[in-house]
Amino acid sequence: MNTKRVLAIFEKDIKDFFKNTSLIIMPIVPIFLAIFYNALFDDFIPLFTIFIIIGMVFAGVTSYCIMIMMAEEKEKNTLRTLMMSPASFLDIIVGKSLVATVMTVLTLLISLLILDFYHIFNIQTILGSVLSLLFFILLGIGIGLFAKSVATASVYIMPIIFIFGFSPMFDLFGLEEGHFVNVIFDNLPVSLLMHTSEDGSWMALILITIWVVVAYLFALFSYNKNKNDD
């Protein structure tokens, strides 16, 4: 990995980020949601509510930011130039990920401080959060490269938020234990992350790692497809 190339990509992306109103708004949404829940629940905030906000940060900030930036590069035909440059796949994904990572960490810290729930993190939850960040970054890169335009990428964000970001919420639907819908959503990254906070589950970390590998393969496939397309 070439540090100079990574920093050059990061410098360009941070400028693009602050020029894009839709990207600036996304980190504000979870913070306002945290303020709302803090006022609504007062003394006791349910654990699943905390992880809905965490999921919103990962889906709405991490994935969305990098997805839109990749789609913009593709739409402006500057992505191919970047791919054909000496920069490697690792240089590009790390450089592109830095802005999303910085905004994610800041939004997550502010939201948790508002809720006064930063103490829910144990060592497993911290490791799971890092893995979840990687998953949502790679998912955003993959979809951003897969989408034909920024408008198409913007449409994809809603399913990501509701399926991956709000997965802990599906326990409220009252389905019987062991129902296949519950099984599916209980094994999505944010739900698994919540399990690590509840019982320190190492198995949940293994499952999140599998999701990271799947997302990496998807991102690599989308990257190679774009690089080889005429």
FINU-425334 format. One line per field, with one value per residue: z, y, x of N, C-alpha, C in turn; residue in one letter; residue number from 1. Coordinates in steps of 0.05 Angstrom, whole numbers. Atoms other than C-alpha are relative to their C-alpha. Last residue first. Example, Ala and Ser with C-alpha at 12.3 -4.5 7.8 and 13.67 -1.06 7.14 Angstrom:
<recs>
nc3	(-1  0) $
nc2	(-24  -24) $
nc1	(-16  18) $
cac3	(143  156) $
cac2	(-21  -90) $
cac1	(273  246) $
cc3	(14  0) $
cc2	(22  24) $
cc1	(-15  18) $
residuo	(S  A) $
num	(2  1) $
</recs>
This chain:
<recs>
nc3	(20  19  25  12  10  21  24  8  13  25  19  8  16  26  14  10  22  23  11  15  24  17  12  21  22  13  15  24  19  18  7  -13  -20  -23  -13  -16  -25  -17  -12  -20  -23  -16  14  9  -24  -10  20  3  -23  3  18  26  19  -2  -19  12  -14  16  -10  -24  9  -3  -28  -5  -19  -21  -16  -3  -12  -27  -18  -8  -17  -28  -14  -4  -21  -26  -5  -5  -28  -4  25  9  15  25  15  12  20  24  13  12  23  20  13  16  25  16  12  22  21  13  18  23  14  14  23  20  -11  16  8  -18  11  2  -24  -13  -4  -23  -25  -5  -8  -27  -20  -3  -13  -28  -16  -6  -18  -27  -13  -6  -22  -26  2  4  -26  -20  7  -2  -29  -11  -2  -26  -15  -11  18  1  -25  -1  17  -14  -12  15  12  17  23  15  13  23  21  10  17  23  19  8  18  27  12  2  11  27  19  5  17  27  10  6  23  23  3  10  29  14  7  30  10  -17  -25  -20  -1  -12  -27  -18  -2  -17  -27  -9  -7  -24  -24  -6  -19  -28  -10  -15  -25  -17  -9  -21  5  22  -10  -21  13  13  -21  -9  20  2  -23  4  22  -10  -18  17  15  -18  2  0) $
nc2	(-20  -9  16  -3  -28  -3  13  -15  -25  7  7  -25  -16  13  -5  -28  -1  14  -17  -21  13  3  -26  -4  18  -12  -22  11  1  23  3  24  13  -17  -1  24  -3  -19  16  17  -17  -12  -22  6  3  -27  -16  13  -7  -29  -4  -6  20  6  21  26  20  7  -12  16  21  -8  6  29  2  -20  4  28  15  -11  4  28  5  -5  24  18  -12  5  29  3  -10  -29  -13  -18  15  8  -24  -11  19  0  -25  1  18  -14  -21  11  11  -22  -10  18  -3  -25  3  15  -18  -20  13  5  17  13  26  22  9  29  9  21  -12  -19  16  12  -21  -10  21  2  -25  0  21  -10  -23  10  14  -21  -17  7  -6  -29  -12  4  -13  -29  -7  2  28  6  19  -13  4  29  8  -12  16  25  -3  14  -21  -16  16  4  -26  -3  19  -9  -24  9  12  -19  -20  11  15  -16  -26  1  17  -12  -23  10  9  -24  -11  13  -9  -27  2  6  28  3  26  14  -13  21  17  -14  -8  24  7  -21  5  23  -9  -17  17  15  -16  3  27  4  -15  13  25  -5  15  -13  -25  5  8  -24  -17  9  -6  -29  -11  7  -17  -27  2  3  -25  -20  -25  -24) $
nc1	(-9  20  -2  -27  -3  20  -11  -24  10  14  -22  -14  18  1  -25  1  20  -12  -21  14  9  -23  -4  21  -7  -23  11  11  -21  -2  -29  -12  18  3  -26  -4  16  -15  -22  12  7  -22  -11  -27  -17  -7  -15  -27  -16  -6  -23  11  -9  -28  -8  -1  15  23  25  9  18  28  10  6  22  -2  -25  -7  22  7  -23  -1  24  -6  -9  23  16  -12  5  29  4  0  -6  21  20  -11  -8  25  11  -18  3  26  -3  -18  16  22  -12  -8  24  7  -20  5  22  -10  -19  16  12  -21  -20  -21  10  -10  -25  0  -15  16  26  -3  -1  26  19  -8  5  29  9  -9  13  27  -2  -9  23  20  -8  13  29  2  -8  21  25  -3  -2  26  10  13  -16  -24  -22  -5  -12  -27  -18  -6  -26  -21  -17  17  7  -24  -7  18  -8  -26  4  16  -19  -21  11  6  -22  -24  5  13  -15  -26  5  5  -26  -15  13  -12  -27  2  4  -25  -3  1  -7  -19  -9  -2  23  23  -8  3  28  12  -9  15  27  -4  -1  24  17  -10  3  24  -3  -20  12  19  24  14  11  20  25  10  10  27  20  2  15  28  9  6  24  24  4  12  -16  17) $
cac3	(-440  -377  -346  -291  -275  -269  -229  -178  -174  -161  -109  -73  -73  -49  7  27  33  74  120  129  150  200  228  238  275  319  336  357  406  444  499  525  513  478  432  417  395  345  318  306  271  227  204  238  280  216  182  243  257  186  191  253  310  364  341  305  348  300  354  340  271  303  313  236  228  193  152  124  133  121  64  31  33  7  -60  -86  -76  -116  -175  -173  -167  -231  -259  -191  -184  -164  -111  -90  -79  -46  2  20  32  78  113  126  149  199  223  235  275  314  328  357  402  420  438  482  519  495  532  569  510  531  554  499  477  486  442  386  389  388  330  288  298  284  222  194  201  171  112  96  103  61  -8  8  37  -22  -74  -44  -33  -106  -127  -148  -209  -249  -291  -234  -221  -294  -294  -234  -267  -316  -282  -268  -240  -194  -172  -159  -116  -75  -68  -42  4  39  39  67  126  141  131  139  195  230  224  252  312  320  316  364  417  407  415  483  509  535  609  644  592  539  492  506  495  436  402  416  388  326  318  320  273  221  225  195  132  120  98  46  16  13  -28  -30  39  15  -49  -10  36  -25  -58  5  17  -53  -44  25  -4  -61  -13  34  -20  0) $
cac2	(-24  -64  -97  -46  -40  -116  -121  -70  -101  -170  -141  -106  -170  -211  -160  -161  -237  -234  -181  -223  -282  -237  -218  -292  -302  -242  -271  -335  -294  -275  -224  -236  -173  -130  -186  -199  -127  -136  -198  -155  -103  -155  -196  -262  -242  -216  -284  -324  -276  -283  -360  -363  -394  -357  -337  -270  -211  -157  -126  -173  -139  -76  -107  -108  -32  -19  -83  -90  -21  20  -24  -26  51  60  26  84  132  86  89  166  167  125  55  22  -37  6  42  -24  -57  4  11  -63  -58  2  -31  -95  -59  -18  -82  -112  -52  -53  -127  -115  -61  -105  -163  -119  -92  -33  -17  38  87  91  163  173  240  209  150  197  240  179  146  210  222  149  146  213  190  122  150  199  145  92  121  121  50  25  58  39  -33  -39  -14  58  58  91  50  45  120  135  86  122  190  175  227  174  126  177  198  125  115  178  159  89  115  163  116  56  92  145  115  42  46  105  77  11  47  83  17  -10  40  25  -50  -35  -1  70  80  148  194  147  201  255  209  177  245  267  201  210  280  250  194  245  294  244  239  314  327  272  299  369  349  400  380  308  327  363  303  258  295  294  221  201  239  207  137  153  180  120  68  0) $
cac1	(-300  -310  -248  -237  -311  -319  -255  -280  -350  -319  -270  -328  -369  -310  -298  -372  -370  -306  -336  -400  -356  -322  -390  -404  -338  -353  -422  -387  -346  -408  -397  -468  -509  -456  -435  -508  -517  -460  -495  -557  -515  -480  -541  -552  -612  -644  -642  -663  -720  -746  -738  -782  -741  -779  -848  -856  -874  -852  -809  -750  -746  -718  -649  -641  -648  -581  -577  -647  -677  -614  -588  -657  -659  -587  -600  -641  -583  -538  -586  -586  -509  -505  -496  -492  -443  -384  -423  -455  -387  -356  -415  -413  -338  -347  -407  -368  -305  -346  -379  -310  -289  -354  -346  -277  -306  -366  -320  -277  -338  -379  -444  -406  -416  -489  -494  -546  -515  -446  -468  -491  -428  -382  -419  -421  -346  -328  -371  -346  -274  -288  -328  -271  -218  -253  -237  -162  -166  -207  -162  -95  -119  -141  -73  -56  -10  -66  -114  -164  -160  -171  -229  -260  -256  -312  -357  -411  -359  -328  -397  -416  -354  -369  -442  -426  -371  -418  -478  -441  -409  -461  -530  -513  -461  -493  -563  -538  -510  -577  -614  -562  -581  -655  -641  -611  -674  -663  -679  -678  -711  -740  -766  -715  -656  -691  -699  -627  -602  -645  -617  -546  -567  -591  -532  -482  -527  -535  -463  -467  -532  -502  -442  -386  -360  -351  -316  -262  -254  -251  -193  -151  -167  -145  -79  -71  -78  -30  23  14  27  0) $
cc3	(7  -20  -21  -27  -14  -13  -23  -26  -11  -15  -28  -21  -10  -19  -28  -16  -13  -24  -25  -13  -18  -26  -19  -14  -23  -24  -16  -18  -26  -20  -18  -6  14  23  25  15  18  26  18  15  22  24  18  -19  -8  25  12  -19  -2  24  -4  -19  -28  -20  -2  20  -13  12  -16  10  22  -7  4  28  8  23  24  19  5  14  28  19  8  18  30  16  6  23  27  7  7  29  3  -25  -12  -18  -27  -16  -14  -21  -26  -16  -15  -25  -20  -15  -18  -27  -17  -15  -24  -22  -15  -21  -25  -15  -17  -25  -23  18  -15  -8  17  -11  2  26  16  7  25  27  8  10  28  22  6  14  29  17  7  20  28  14  7  22  27  0  -2  27  22  -4  4  29  11  -1  27  15  9  -18  0  25  -1  -17  14  11  -17  -15  -21  -26  -17  -15  -24  -23  -12  -20  -25  -22  -10  -19  -28  -14  -3  -13  -28  -21  -8  -20  -28  -11  -9  -26  -25  -5  -13  -30  -17  -6  -30  -12  14  27  23  4  14  29  19  5  20  29  10  9  25  25  8  21  29  15  18  27  18  12  23  -5  -22  9  20  -13  -11  22  10  -20  -2  22  -6  -22  10  16  -17  -15  15  0) $
cc2	(27  20  9  -13  3  28  3  -11  16  25  -8  -6  25  15  -13  6  27  0  -13  19  21  -12  -1  27  4  -16  15  22  -12  2  -23  -5  -22  -13  18  0  -24  5  18  -17  -16  16  15  20  -6  -1  26  16  -11  9  30  8  5  -22  -6  -21  -27  -23  -9  10  -19  -23  5  -6  -29  -5  19  -3  -29  -18  9  -6  -30  -7  4  -24  -17  11  -7  -29  -4  7  30  14  19  -14  -6  25  11  -18  2  26  -2  -17  16  22  -11  -9  25  10  -17  6  26  -3  -14  19  20  -13  -6  -16  -16  -27  -24  -11  -30  -9  -20  13  18  -15  -12  22  10  -20  -1  25  2  -20  10  23  -9  -13  21  20  -4  9  31  12  -4  15  30  8  1  -28  -8  -21  13  -6  -30  -8  11  -18  -25  5  -11  22  16  -15  -3  26  4  -18  10  23  -9  -12  19  22  -9  -15  19  27  0  -16  14  22  -10  -7  25  7  -11  12  28  -1  -5  -30  -2  -27  -17  10  -20  -18  15  7  -23  -6  20  -7  -23  11  16  -17  -16  14  -4  -27  -6  13  -16  -26  2  -12  16  26  -3  -5  27  18  -6  9  30  11  -5  19  28  0  -1  26  23  25) $
cc1	(-12  11  -21  2  27  3  -18  11  24  -9  -12  22  13  -19  -1  26  -1  -19  13  21  -14  -7  24  3  -20  8  22  -12  -10  23  5  29  15  -16  -1  27  3  -15  16  21  -13  -8  20  12  29  17  9  17  28  17  6  23  -12  8  30  10  -2  -16  -24  -27  -9  -19  -29  -8  -6  -20  1  24  7  -20  -7  22  -1  -24  3  8  -25  -17  12  -6  -30  -4  2  9  -21  -20  12  6  -24  -11  17  -6  -27  1  16  -15  -22  12  6  -25  -6  20  -7  -22  11  18  -16  -11  20  19  22  -10  11  26  1  12  -17  -27  4  0  -27  -19  6  -7  -30  -10  8  -16  -28  0  7  -24  -21  5  -14  -29  -3  7  -21  -26  4  0  -29  -12  -12  17  26  24  8  14  28  19  9  28  23  17  -16  -6  24  5  -18  10  26  -3  -14  18  22  -9  -6  22  23  -2  -12  16  26  -5  -2  28  15  -14  12  28  -2  -4  25  5  -4  10  21  10  1  -24  -22  7  -5  -30  -12  8  -17  -27  4  2  -25  -18  12  0  -24  2  19  -12  -19  -27  -14  -14  -22  -27  -10  -11  -28  -21  -4  -17  -30  -9  -7  -25  -25  -6  -14  18) $
residuo	(D  D  N  K  N  K  N  Y  S  F  L  A  F  L  Y  A  V  V  V  W  I  T  I  L  I  L  A  M  W  S  G  D  E  S  T  H  M  L  L  S  V  P  L  N  D  F  I  V  N  V  F  H  G  E  E  L  G  F  L  D  F  M  P  S  F  G  F  I  F  I  I  P  M  I  Y  V  S  A  T  A  V  S  K  A  F  L  G  I  G  I  G  L  L  I  F  F  L  L  S  L  V  S  G  L  I  T  Q  I  N  F  I  H  Y  F  D  L  I  L  L  S  I  L  L  T  L  V  T  M  V  T  A  V  L  S  K  G  V  I  I  D  L  F  S  A  P  S  M  M  L  T  R  L  T  N  K  E  K  E  E  A  M  M  I  M  I  C  Y  S  T  V  G  A  F  V  M  G  I  I  I  F  I  T  F  L  P  I  F  D  D  F  L  A  N  Y  F  I  A  L  F  I  P  V  I  P  M  I  I  L  S  T  N  K  F  F  D  K  I  D  K  E  F  I  A  L  V  R  K  T  N  M) $
num	(230  229  228  227  226  225  224  223  222  221  220  219  218  217  216  215  214  213  212  211  210  209  208  207  206  205  204  203  202  201  200  199  198  197  196  195  194  193  192  191  190  189  188  187  186  185  184  183  182  181  180  179  178  177  176  175  174  173  172  171  170  169  168  167  166  165  164  163  162  161  160  159  158  157  156  155  154  153  152  151  150  149  148  147  146  145  144  143  142  141  140  139  138  137  136  135  134  133  132  131  130  129  128  127  126  125  124  123  122  121  120  119  118  117  116  115  114  113  112  111  110  109  108  107  106  105  104  103  102  101  100  99  98  97  96  95  94  93  92  91  90  89  88  87  86  85  84  83  82  81  80  79  78  77  76  75  74  73  72  71  70  69  68  67  66  65  64  63  62  61  60  59  58  57  56  55  54  53  52  51  50  49  48  47  46  45  44  43  42  41  40  39  38  37  36  35  34  33  32  31  30  29  28  27  26  25  24  23  22  21  20  19  18  17  16  15  14  13  12  11  10  9  8  7  6  5  4  3  2  1) $
</recs>
